[in-house]
């Protein structure tokens, strides 16, 4: 399904505090340089229009949020929404999330990774383009701190089942843990626009949560 035309962004809106390119990321990684404060970091892969970032950054102001979106226009739109909302604890990165996890993020730097409704790439010959593949999943496990969470939602049962099998095969993450569907309290009380559209059409959303093992050694009995 083709994506609808995006709302135009006010050209006078300053996005400099909420939009980054890969070239603007601090090397070596320094979360303080991005957010001007140390705080637990949550990362969203494929932020789209930014619905999750807008809601989560308000619900958890004590956390920093980094969204990554490969489509430039969507990254700009999400950044504009964050700027208008005055979210100082959230920003957008325009770029490839696989590259971000592979080449930029250090080990144990995030408390959560969110992957909601990634492109299923329906055709068999295109499956290699899916974001949920072994190399990315091992990077997610490395990037999560002990006890950190991976949240994965999709409306495609085959993608869901295949990914859960893959996580069990290539990572040591605990799970999957069931995630209950909660009722929406208002028209836009959904994790993403994809969730809203799926549920309004009475279709199923498959949800799972995983947790990185607590690697603290057990006390000696000696």
C-alpha positions as CSV (number, residue, x, y, z in Angstrom):
1,X,0.0,0.0,0.0
2,X,1.4,3.4,-1.0
3,X,2.1,5.8,1.8
4,X,-0.1,8.9,1.8
5,X,1.3,12.3,1.0
6,X,3.0,13.9,4.1
7,X,1.9,17.1,5.7
8,X,4.2,20.0,4.8
9,X,6.6,21.2,7.4
10,X,6.6,24.8,8.4
11,X,9.9,26.1,6.8
12,X,10.4,28.5,9.8
13,X,10.5,25.6,12.3
14,X,14.0,25.0,13.6
15,X,14.8,21.2,13.5
16,X,18.4,21.5,14.6
17,X,17.6,20.3,18.1
18,X,15.7,17.3,17.0
19,X,17.2,16.0,13.7
20,X,20.6,14.5,13.1
21,X,22.4,12.8,10.2
22,X,25.1,10.1,10.6
23,X,27.8,12.6,10.0
24,X,26.5,14.6,13.0
25,X,26.7,11.7,15.5
26,X,29.5,12.0,18.1
27,X,32.5,9.7,17.5
28,X,33.2,8.0,19.8
29,X,29.6,7.6,20.9
30,X,28.6,10.1,23.6
31,X,25.0,10.2,24.6
32,X,25.6,13.4,26.6
33,X,26.7,15.2,23.4
34,X,23.3,14.3,21.8
35,X,21.0,15.1,24.7
36,X,23.0,17.3,26.9
37,X,22.4,15.0,29.8
38,X,23.1,11.4,30.9
39,X,19.9,9.3,31.1
40,X,18.7,5.8,30.1
41,X,18.5,5.5,26.4
42,X,15.6,4.0,24.4
43,X,16.0,3.5,20.6
44,X,13.3,3.1,18.0
45,X,14.0,1.5,14.7
46,X,11.8,2.8,11.9
47,X,10.1,5.8,13.6
48,X,7.8,6.7,10.7
49,X,5.8,9.8,11.6
50,X,7.0,9.7,15.2
51,X,3.9,8.7,17.1
52,X,5.7,6.4,19.5
53,X,8.5,8.9,20.2
54,X,6.0,11.7,20.9
55,X,4.0,9.6,23.4
56,X,6.9,7.7,25.0
57,X,9.1,10.8,25.6
58,X,6.2,12.4,27.4
59,X,5.4,9.3,29.5
60,X,9.1,8.8,30.5
61,X,10.7,12.2,30.7
62,X,13.5,10.7,32.7
63,X,14.7,8.7,29.6
64,X,16.3,9.8,26.4
65,X,14.8,8.6,23.1
66,X,16.6,8.2,19.7
67,X,14.5,7.4,16.7
68,X,16.1,6.1,13.5
69,X,14.3,6.5,10.1
70,X,15.7,5.7,6.7
71,X,13.2,7.8,4.8
72,X,14.3,11.4,4.9
73,X,10.8,13.0,4.6
74,X,9.5,10.9,7.5
75,X,12.6,11.6,9.6
76,X,12.0,15.3,9.1
77,X,8.3,15.0,9.9
78,X,8.9,13.2,13.1
79,X,11.6,15.7,14.1
80,X,9.2,18.5,13.4
81,X,6.6,16.9,15.6
82,X,9.1,16.6,18.4
83,X,10.2,20.2,17.9
84,X,6.6,21.5,18.1
85,X,6.0,19.5,21.2
86,X,9.2,20.8,22.8
87,X,10.6,17.3,23.6
88,X,14.1,17.9,24.8
89,X,14.6,14.2,25.6
90,X,14.0,12.9,22.0
91,X,15.5,13.4,18.6
92,X,15.4,11.8,15.2
93,X,18.3,10.3,13.2
94,X,18.0,10.1,9.4
95,X,19.8,7.0,8.3
96,X,20.0,3.2,8.2
97,X,19.3,1.5,11.6
98,X,21.4,-1.5,10.7
99,X,24.4,0.7,10.2
100,X,23.6,2.5,13.4
101,X,23.7,-0.7,15.4
102,X,26.6,-2.2,13.5
103,X,29.0,0.7,13.3
104,X,28.0,3.3,15.9
105,X,26.3,2.1,19.1
106,X,28.6,0.7,21.8
107,X,27.8,-2.3,24.0
108,X,25.3,-2.0,26.8
109,X,24.2,1.6,25.9
110,X,20.4,1.2,25.8
111,X,17.7,0.1,28.2
112,X,15.3,-0.7,25.3
113,X,15.1,-1.2,21.6
114,X,11.7,-0.8,19.9
115,X,10.9,-2.3,16.5
116,X,7.2,-1.7,15.5
117,X,5.7,-2.9,12.2
118,X,8.9,-3.2,10.1
119,X,8.4,-3.6,6.4
120,X,7.7,-7.3,5.8
121,X,9.1,-7.3,2.3
122,X,6.5,-9.8,1.1
123,X,8.2,-11.4,-1.9
124,X,10.6,-14.2,-1.0
125,X,13.4,-12.7,-3.0
126,X,13.2,-9.5,-1.0
127,X,13.2,-11.2,2.5
128,X,16.9,-10.4,2.8
129,X,15.9,-6.7,3.1
130,X,14.1,-7.3,6.4
131,X,15.5,-5.5,9.4
132,X,14.9,-8.4,11.7
133,X,17.7,-10.7,10.6
134,X,20.5,-12.5,12.5
135,X,23.2,-9.8,12.3
136,X,20.9,-7.1,13.5
137,X,19.5,-9.2,16.3
138,X,23.0,-10.0,17.6
139,X,23.7,-6.3,17.5
140,X,20.5,-5.6,19.5
141,X,21.6,-8.0,22.1
142,X,25.0,-6.4,22.3
143,X,23.6,-2.9,22.5
144,X,21.1,-3.7,25.3
145,X,22.3,-3.4,28.9
146,X,21.7,-6.2,31.3
147,X,18.0,-6.4,31.8
148,X,17.3,-4.3,28.7
149,X,14.2,-5.0,26.6
150,X,13.6,-5.6,22.9
151,X,10.0,-4.8,21.9
152,X,8.8,-6.3,18.6
153,X,5.4,-5.9,17.0
154,X,4.1,-6.7,13.6
155,X,0.8,-7.5,11.9
156,X,2.3,-10.3,9.8
157,X,2.1,-13.7,11.4
158,X,4.8,-15.3,9.3
159,X,7.2,-12.4,10.0
160,X,6.4,-12.7,13.7
161,X,6.9,-16.5,13.9
162,X,10.1,-16.4,11.8
163,X,11.6,-13.6,13.9
164,X,10.9,-15.3,17.2
165,X,12.5,-18.5,16.0
166,X,15.5,-16.5,14.8
167,X,15.9,-14.7,18.1
168,X,15.9,-18.0,19.9
169,X,18.6,-19.3,17.5
170,X,21.1,-16.4,17.4
171,X,20.7,-14.6,20.7
172,X,20.5,-15.4,24.4
173,X,17.6,-13.1,25.0
174,X,15.0,-14.2,27.5
175,X,11.5,-14.5,26.1
176,X,9.2,-14.1,24.3
177,X,7.1,-12.5,27.0
178,X,3.5,-11.9,26.1
179,X,2.4,-8.3,25.7
180,X,-1.3,-7.7,26.4
181,X,-3.3,-5.4,24.1
182,X,-4.7,-2.5,26.1
183,X,-7.8,-0.5,25.0
184,X,-7.2,2.8,23.3
185,X,-8.3,5.8,25.5
186,X,-8.7,8.2,22.6
187,X,-8.4,8.3,18.8
188,X,-4.6,8.4,18.7
189,X,-3.8,6.3,21.8
190,X,-1.8,3.7,19.8
191,X,1.9,2.8,19.7
192,X,2.2,3.7,16.0
193,X,0.1,4.8,13.1
194,X,0.4,1.2,11.8
195,X,-1.0,-0.2,15.0
196,X,-3.9,2.3,14.9
197,X,-4.8,1.4,11.3
198,X,-4.5,-2.4,12.0
199,X,-6.7,-2.3,15.1
200,X,-9.3,0.0,13.5
201,X,-9.6,-2.6,10.8
202,X,-10.1,-5.3,13.5
203,X,-6.9,-7.1,12.4
204,X,-4.5,-8.8,14.7
205,X,-1.3,-7.3,16.1
206,X,1.4,-9.8,17.2
207,X,3.5,-8.5,20.1
208,X,6.5,-9.9,21.9
209,X,9.0,-8.6,24.4
210,X,12.5,-10.0,25.1
211,X,14.9,-9.2,27.9
212,X,18.7,-9.4,28.0
213,X,20.0,-11.7,30.7
214,X,21.3,-10.1,33.9
215,X,25.0,-11.0,33.7
216,X,25.7,-10.3,37.3
217,X,27.5,-13.4,38.7
218,X,25.8,-15.3,41.4
219,X,27.3,-14.9,44.9
220,X,29.7,-17.6,46.0
221,X,28.5,-20.2,48.5
222,X,32.0,-20.7,49.9
